[in-house]
Amino acid sequence: MTNALPAPAVAGTENPLAPATLTPDATESGSNRGIKSGAKGGTTALSPPDPGNALADVRAALDAAARQAGRDPRHVTLIAVSKTQPADRVRAMFAAGCRDFGENYLDEAVAKQDALADLPITWHYIGAIQSNKTRPLAARFHWVHTVAREKIARRLSEQLPPGRTLDICLQVNIDRDPRKAGVDPAGTADLLQAVQALPGLQVRGLMTLLDAHAPPAEGYGRLARLFETLRPFATGPWDTLSMGMSGDCAAAVAAGATHVRIGTALFGARQVPGA
Ligand SMILES: Cc1ncc(COP(=O)(O)O)c(C=O)c1O
């Protein structure tokens, strides 16, 4: 069994060659591993995949990976990574049955959230956090997966609208890649203790993005072991391992992922701005 999900089925295209504007997004490490050679045609296609088919394929692959690992598939939440996708495609994916969406860019996310305000979507923020933009994050998202500094957590806590809570994952730079964001594994216990003391924040667990070339079973296994090591320090719910993308989510589920973040396998290749 490979770690890659099948690439989404694509309506109305027989030519697998991608136009220049539909190159897979390779701007973030690990975002395009192994996803392009799926059973139903490449993701480099002219028209986007049918949301219902793509969602069913991805869900089936996650369920199979969970069962193979002896896990209950209901314990794996699928977050559809909708960055760069227009609101109408998010709406279509919602209509197909997806309830959790992940966004990386705040301004883009805010516009989409406004356009989709009629839908009961659970919004996950999975991008880099600028400290001057924490207020809308605190007000508009249900989850923030990318907290790696106490300063950011403090701002989120202070800026939470009254009566709201925010679910948090600590982003760990599990392979200590100097190009990547995330707290060093050795600093995670201190960060956990600082963040969970802040009002309104519920620290649920850990998140990571693996290096593009790292063997996923190893990296995700390391995050899962760190998660267990930290369990005695957690004062709140400690139930979330946010790890796995289109190209490696089966390995992530096998290692214990409770939330996988899938973009390409659901929506097709992302359009790179300016390409
Ligand atoms: C943090 C994060 N998780 C998951 C993904 C989804 O990656 P993929 O499109 O390979 O599924 C992305 C994509 O940019 C991402 O930035």
The ligand as an SDF file (V2000), in Angstrom:
LIG
                    3D

 16 16  0  0  0  0  0  0  0  0999 V2000
   -0.4050   23.3740    6.4990 C   0  0  0  0  0  0  0  0  0  0  0  0
   -0.9210   22.6510    5.3150 C   0  0  0  0  0  0  0  0  0  0  0  0
   -1.5040   21.4530    5.4880 N   0  0  0  0  0  0  0  0  0  0  0  0
   -2.0050   20.7520    4.4550 C   0  0  0  0  0  0  0  0  0  0  0  0
   -1.9400   21.2250    3.1590 C   0  0  0  0  0  0  0  0  0  0  0  0
   -2.5560   20.3930    2.0530 C   0  0  0  0  0  0  0  0  0  0  0  0
   -1.6040   19.8820    1.1940 O   0  0  0  0  0  0  0  0  0  0  0  0
   -2.0640   18.9650   -0.0550 P   0  0  0  0  0  0  0  0  0  0  0  0
   -2.6130   19.8890   -1.0740 O   0  0  0  0  0  0  0  0  0  0  0  0
   -0.7890   18.3090   -0.4860 O   0  0  0  0  0  0  0  0  0  0  0  0
   -3.0580   18.0100    0.4320 O   0  0  0  0  0  0  0  0  0  0  0  0
   -1.3370   22.4510    2.9320 C   0  0  0  0  0  0  0  0  0  0  0  0
   -1.2460   22.9770    1.5820 C   0  0  0  0  0  0  0  0  0  0  0  0
   -0.7520   23.9970    1.2990 O   0  0  0  0  0  0  0  0  0  0  0  0
   -0.8150   23.1740    4.0310 C   0  0  0  0  0  0  0  0  0  0  0  0
   -0.2360   24.3800    3.8720 O   0  0  0  0  0  0  0  0  0  0  0  0
  1  2  1  0
  2  3  1  0
  2 15  2  0
  3  4  2  0
  4  5  1  0
  5  6  1  0
  5 12  2  0
  6  7  1  0
  7  8  1  0
  8  9  2  0
  8 10  1  0
  8 11  1  0
 12 13  1  0
 12 15  1  0
 13 14  2  0
 15 16  1  0
M  END
$$$$
